[in-house]
Amino acid sequence: MDGRKQNRYLKCSWTPAKDLRRPKRPAVALDCEMADVIGTDGLWSEVIKVSAVDFLSGETLLNTLVFPTAKVKRWKTEITGITDKVMMEARARGQTVQGWAKARSELWQHIDASTVLVGQSLHHDLEVLGMLHTRIVDSAILAAKAIDLPSARTVGLKRMCKEIMNMDIQCINGGMHDCLEDALASRELVLHFIHYPEKLQTWSLVKREEELERKARSQRQRKSKEATAPYQNTWKGKSRVTDTWDDVNHLFDYDDNPEDDHEILRWEDIAEDLGWPHPDTGYDPWSD
């Protein structure tokens, strides 16, 4: 682990132990929204909103904005819906808590080490809250285990809710996330897994086949690129293709049929080549 990552985890603390004199909730669904902030050791994610609901009853326990402790580089407004103005106005009204540590303390009012935390890709939420917690039910992990392919991507919460429960989420303002909605959605999804395991099994078989096809398509595209390499020459320091279009079409077995999209490069494939999830921030656009 490099020094920056190591320093990042020095702030983490274990969830307080169970105290019989102060009983806490047995299970809680959790979700956080994050912004990119500038710290002394580089660019990191910091929590800007946290929501928690009782897993058994659906009661809202926590739903508050968190004023960041470092200068914000990017609010990710297109995802969170939160801007500097929104945060400052909420702070002026006394509707924020100050920093990730205070947000964690507010969460700890409702949970202890025995509480089961439920959510989607909870490692991101635990990291920005500086928490170490072992009792976890993660919908992304349950789905990954059902698909049972080490190479499979994490399936996003929105997609799973739609494909498994036919439930639409993140529908406002072009797909912005609502922290409370996502916490409730992960709760519903895990409850669905518990009550209808056959639906998870059927869905996972479909996703497994899709992933195998994606990998096969990626390998075909890679071979196609390798096949075209001998046909590329350099001219004034830039790459140029010297063949005619007939030669290129022959190399790719080009088919004019627009219905055949098996060789179309998807955005997911491009993102994978670019190295998502990000090696520094850990951000993975398919885990939200």
C-alpha positions as CSV (number, residue, x, y, z in Angstrom):
1,M,0.0,0.0,0.0
2,D,1.4,3.4,-1.0
3,G,1.9,6.2,1.6
4,R,-1.2,8.2,0.5
5,K,-3.5,5.2,0.8
6,Q,-1.9,4.2,4.1
7,N,-2.5,7.7,5.5
8,R,-6.0,7.6,4.2
9,Y,-6.9,4.6,6.4
10,L,-5.3,6.0,9.6
11,K,-8.5,7.9,10.2
12,C,-10.6,4.7,10.3
13,S,-12.2,3.5,13.5
14,W,-14.1,0.3,14.5
15,T,-17.8,0.7,15.1
16,P,-18.4,0.9,18.9
17,A,-18.9,-2.4,20.6
18,K,-22.4,-3.5,21.6
19,D,-23.6,-2.0,24.9
20,L,-26.6,-3.8,26.4
21,R,-27.5,-0.6,28.3
22,R,-27.9,1.3,25.0
23,P,-29.4,-1.1,22.5
24,K,-29.0,-0.1,18.8
25,R,-30.7,-1.1,15.6
26,P,-30.1,-4.7,14.6
27,A,-29.9,-3.9,10.8
28,V,-29.5,-0.6,9.0
29,A,-29.4,0.3,5.2
30,L,-26.8,3.0,4.4
31,D,-25.9,5.2,1.5
32,C,-23.6,8.2,1.1
33,E,-22.9,10.8,-1.6
34,M,-19.4,12.0,-2.2
35,A,-17.5,14.9,-3.7
36,D,-13.9,15.1,-4.8
37,V,-11.9,17.3,-2.4
38,I,-8.3,18.5,-2.4
39,G,-6.3,17.3,0.6
40,T,-2.7,17.6,1.6
41,D,-2.0,14.2,0.1
42,G,-3.9,14.6,-3.2
43,L,-7.5,14.3,-4.5
44,W,-9.9,12.2,-2.4
45,S,-13.6,11.5,-2.0
46,E,-15.3,13.0,1.0
47,V,-18.9,12.4,2.2
48,I,-21.3,15.2,1.5
49,K,-24.6,13.5,2.4
50,V,-25.4,10.4,4.4
51,S,-28.7,8.5,4.7
52,A,-29.6,5.6,6.9
53,V,-32.9,3.7,7.3
54,D,-33.9,0.9,9.6
55,F,-33.7,-2.3,7.6
56,L,-36.6,-4.0,9.4
57,S,-39.1,-1.1,9.4
58,G,-37.9,1.3,6.7
59,E,-37.9,4.1,9.2
60,T,-35.6,7.0,8.2
61,L,-32.8,7.3,10.9
62,L,-30.5,9.8,9.2
63,N,-30.7,12.0,6.1
64,T,-28.4,15.0,6.3
65,L,-25.9,17.0,4.3
66,V,-22.3,16.9,5.5
67,F,-20.2,20.0,5.2
68,P,-16.8,18.8,3.9
69,T,-13.6,19.4,5.8
70,A,-11.5,20.1,2.7
71,K,-11.8,22.3,-0.4
72,V,-14.1,20.7,-2.9
73,K,-12.7,20.2,-6.4
74,R,-15.8,18.7,-7.9
75,W,-19.3,18.4,-6.3
76,K,-20.3,15.7,-8.9
77,T,-23.6,17.7,-9.2
78,E,-24.7,15.6,-12.2
79,I,-24.8,12.6,-9.8
80,T,-25.5,14.1,-6.4
81,G,-27.6,17.2,-7.3
82,I,-25.6,19.0,-4.6
83,T,-23.8,22.3,-5.4
84,D,-21.7,24.7,-3.3
85,K,-24.8,27.0,-3.1
86,V,-27.0,24.2,-1.9
87,M,-24.5,23.3,0.8
88,M,-23.9,26.8,2.0
89,E,-27.6,27.6,2.2
90,A,-28.3,24.4,4.1
91,R,-25.4,25.3,6.5
92,A,-26.8,28.7,7.1
93,R,-30.1,27.1,8.1
94,G,-28.3,24.7,10.5
95,Q,-29.2,21.7,8.3
96,T,-25.7,20.2,7.9
97,V,-23.3,18.4,10.1
98,Q,-19.6,19.4,10.1
99,G,-17.4,16.9,8.4
100,W,-17.2,13.1,8.0
101,A,-16.3,12.4,11.6
102,K,-19.5,14.1,12.8
103,A,-21.5,12.3,10.2
104,R,-20.0,9.0,11.5
105,S,-20.9,10.0,15.1
106,E,-24.5,10.6,14.0
107,L,-24.6,7.2,12.4
108,W,-23.1,5.6,15.5
109,Q,-26.1,6.9,17.5
110,H,-28.1,4.2,15.7
111,I,-25.7,1.3,15.2
112,D,-23.0,-0.7,17.0
113,A,-20.6,-3.5,16.1
114,S,-23.4,-6.0,16.1
115,T,-25.6,-4.1,13.6
116,V,-25.8,-5.5,10.1
117,L,-25.1,-2.8,7.6
118,V,-27.0,-3.2,4.2
119,G,-26.2,-1.3,1.0
120,Q,-24.7,-1.3,-2.5
121,S,-20.9,-1.4,-2.7
122,L,-20.6,-0.4,0.9
123,H,-16.8,-0.2,0.9
124,H,-17.1,3.2,-0.7
125,D,-19.4,4.4,2.1
126,L,-17.4,2.9,4.9
127,E,-14.2,4.5,3.5
128,V,-15.6,8.1,3.4
129,L,-17.0,7.7,6.9
130,G,-13.7,6.3,8.2
131,M,-15.4,3.1,9.5
132,L,-14.3,-0.4,10.0
133,H,-17.3,-2.8,10.2
134,T,-17.5,-6.5,9.7
135,R,-21.2,-7.3,9.6
136,I,-22.2,-6.4,6.1
137,V,-24.8,-7.5,3.5
138,D,-23.9,-5.9,0.2
139,S,-26.2,-6.2,-2.7
140,A,-23.4,-5.9,-5.2
141,I,-21.5,-8.8,-3.5
142,L,-24.6,-10.9,-3.5
143,A,-25.1,-10.3,-7.2
144,A,-21.5,-11.0,-8.0
145,K,-21.6,-14.3,-6.1
146,A,-24.7,-15.3,-8.0
147,I,-23.2,-14.4,-11.4
148,D,-20.0,-16.3,-10.3
149,L,-17.5,-14.8,-12.8
150,P,-14.4,-13.2,-11.4
151,S,-14.2,-10.9,-14.4
152,A,-17.8,-9.7,-14.2
153,R,-18.3,-6.0,-13.5
154,T,-20.3,-4.7,-10.6
155,V,-23.9,-4.3,-11.7
156,G,-25.3,-0.9,-10.6
157,L,-28.1,-0.5,-8.2
158,K,-30.4,1.2,-10.7
159,R,-30.0,-1.6,-13.2
160,M,-30.5,-4.3,-10.6
161,C,-33.7,-2.6,-9.3
162,K,-35.1,-2.4,-12.8
163,E,-34.1,-5.8,-14.0
164,I,-34.9,-7.8,-10.9
165,M,-37.8,-5.9,-9.3
166,N,-39.0,-3.8,-12.2
167,M,-38.5,-0.8,-10.0
168,D,-37.3,2.6,-11.3
169,I,-35.0,4.7,-9.3
170,Q,-32.7,7.7,-10.0
171,C,-35.3,9.1,-12.4
172,I,-35.2,12.8,-11.5
173,N,-33.1,15.4,-13.4
174,G,-31.5,13.0,-15.8
175,G,-30.6,10.3,-13.4
176,M,-29.4,12.1,-10.3
177,H,-29.0,10.0,-7.2
178,D,-31.1,10.6,-4.1
179,C,-29.2,9.3,-1.1
180,L,-32.3,8.3,0.9
181,E,-33.9,6.7,-2.2
182,D,-30.7,4.6,-2.8
183,A,-30.6,3.4,0.8
184,L,-34.3,2.4,0.6
185,A,-33.7,0.7,-2.8
186,S,-30.8,-1.4,-1.5
187,R,-33.0,-2.4,1.4
188,E,-35.8,-3.5,-1.0
189,L,-33.3,-5.3,-3.2
190,V,-31.8,-7.4,-0.4
191,L,-35.3,-8.2,0.9
192,H,-36.2,-9.3,-2.6
193,F,-33.1,-11.6,-2.7
194,I,-34.2,-13.1,0.6
195,H,-37.9,-13.7,-0.4
196,Y,-37.4,-14.6,-4.1
197,P,-34.0,-16.3,-4.4
198,E,-35.2,-17.9,-7.7
199,K,-35.4,-14.5,-9.3
200,L,-31.8,-13.7,-8.4
201,Q,-30.8,-17.1,-9.8
202,T,-32.6,-16.5,-13.1
203,W,-31.3,-13.0,-13.4
204,S,-27.7,-14.0,-12.6
205,L,-27.7,-16.7,-15.4
206,V,-28.7,-14.0,-17.9
207,K,-26.0,-11.6,-16.7
208,R,-23.4,-14.4,-16.8
209,E,-24.2,-15.1,-20.4
210,E,-24.0,-11.4,-21.2
211,E,-20.6,-11.1,-19.5
212,L,-19.2,-14.1,-21.3
213,E,-20.4,-12.6,-24.6
214,R,-18.9,-9.2,-23.7
215,K,-15.5,-10.9,-23.0
216,A,-15.7,-12.8,-26.3
217,R,-16.5,-9.6,-28.1
218,S,-13.6,-7.8,-26.5
219,Q,-11.2,-10.6,-27.5
220,R,-12.5,-10.4,-31.1
221,Q,-12.0,-6.7,-31.1
222,R,-8.5,-7.1,-29.7
223,K,-7.6,-9.6,-32.4
224,S,-9.0,-7.3,-35.1
225,K,-6.8,-4.5,-33.8
226,E,-3.8,-6.8,-33.9
227,A,-4.7,-7.9,-37.5
228,T,-4.7,-4.3,-38.7
229,A,-1.3,-3.4,-37.1
230,P,0.8,-4.5,-40.1
231,Y,-1.3,-2.3,-42.4
232,Q,-0.4,0.9,-40.5
233,N,2.5,3.1,-41.5
234,T,3.8,6.3,-40.1
235,W,3.7,9.5,-42.1
236,K,5.1,12.8,-40.7
237,G,5.0,11.3,-37.2
238,K,1.3,10.3,-37.4
239,S,-0.4,7.0,-37.9
240,R,-2.2,6.5,-41.2
241,V,-4.0,3.5,-42.8
242,T,-2.6,2.8,-46.2
243,D,-5.2,0.2,-47.4
244,T,-8.3,0.8,-49.4
245,W,-11.7,0.6,-47.7
246,D,-12.2,-2.8,-49.4
247,D,-9.1,-4.1,-47.6
248,V,-10.3,-2.7,-44.3
249,N,-13.8,-4.2,-44.7
250,H,-12.2,-7.5,-45.6
251,L,-10.1,-7.5,-42.4
252,F,-13.1,-6.9,-40.2
253,D,-15.5,-9.2,-42.2
254,Y,-17.6,-6.0,-42.5
255,D,-21.4,-6.6,-42.8
256,D,-23.7,-3.8,-43.9
257,N,-26.6,-5.2,-41.9
258,P,-27.4,-2.6,-39.2
259,E,-29.2,-5.1,-37.1
260,D,-25.9,-7.0,-36.4
261,D,-24.3,-5.0,-33.5
262,H,-22.2,-7.8,-32.0
263,E,-19.0,-6.0,-32.9
264,I,-20.0,-2.5,-31.7
265,L,-17.7,-1.2,-29.0
266,R,-19.6,-0.2,-25.9
267,W,-18.8,2.6,-23.5
268,E,-18.1,0.0,-20.8
269,D,-15.3,-1.5,-22.9
270,I,-13.7,1.9,-23.5
271,A,-13.9,2.7,-19.7
272,E,-12.3,-0.6,-18.9
273,D,-9.4,0.1,-21.3
274,L,-9.0,3.5,-19.5
275,G,-8.6,1.8,-16.2
276,W,-11.8,2.1,-14.2
277,P,-12.2,1.8,-11.3
278,H,-9.8,4.8,-10.8
279,P,-6.6,3.6,-9.1
280,D,-6.4,6.7,-6.7
281,T,-10.0,7.5,-5.8
282,G,-11.4,4.0,-6.2
283,Y,-14.4,5.5,-8.0
284,D,-16.2,3.0,-10.2
285,P,-19.1,4.4,-12.2
286,W,-20.8,1.0,-12.4
287,S,-21.0,0.6,-8.6
288,D,-23.2,3.6,-7.8
